Amino acid sequence: MEELLYILPRGLAIGILISAPMGPIGMLIIQRTLSKGRWPAFFTGIGAAFSDLVYCLLTGFCLSFITGFIDTHQLLIQIVGSAVLAAFGIYLFTKNPTRALKTPIPAAKNYWGDIVSGFFLTFSNPLILFFIIGLFARFNIILPEFLTYHYIWAYLTILAGALLWWYGVTSLVSYLGRRINVRSLRIINRIIAIILIVMAIAGLVMALLDKQLM
């Protein structure tokens, strides 16, 4: 039970942070919320969440083969993970999300079409894998002593975090309606970037402090 409680906030945080940057999928979901309604947009987010889950499974699968290395070089991994988060945060801070906006995907006739389009648009960006590796290392969500059900719980919490994010985004955009200015998403990106950088710095400091206390 203690391990499950350890995983819960970390998995939710990873799921939210993976989904939060406003790239093409975020822009598409906002467009669909405004043009088609909240639920088609949310189902697009479900597709994106499952795509992120696939990349998380790939990351966890790779890490499970090097648990001995992780246990021995935990400080190094946390430092590298923090560096990856900081680098991504700096990149996100300087990026204008409206430039990533592509021609809107034609409206799907059903929710399955929304899910599929969200999945493949997200899956088409494999660079997110490096971001996920950084998050896994920063939050230390994969531990050598974990059993199969711990891994299942971890991935379920990551998926839940992503779904919570898209549910919140579609609810907010649906509530605000046309008052949403797409260009203001750059401000949201910068806020998220600052959060990532602060988390990276905090993770680095905590890792160094833990090393000194050992």
DAPE-V696499 format. One record per helix or strand of 2 or more residues. SS is the DSSP state (~ for helix, > for strand). FROM is the first residue (numbers start at 0). LEN is the number of residues. If there is no record, write none. Layout:
SS;FROM;LEN + SS;FROM;LEN
//
This chain:
~;1;19 + ~;23;12 + ~;37;27 + ~;66;6 + ~;73;21 + ~;96;4 + ~;110;13 + ~;127;12 + ~;147;32 + ~;181;32
//
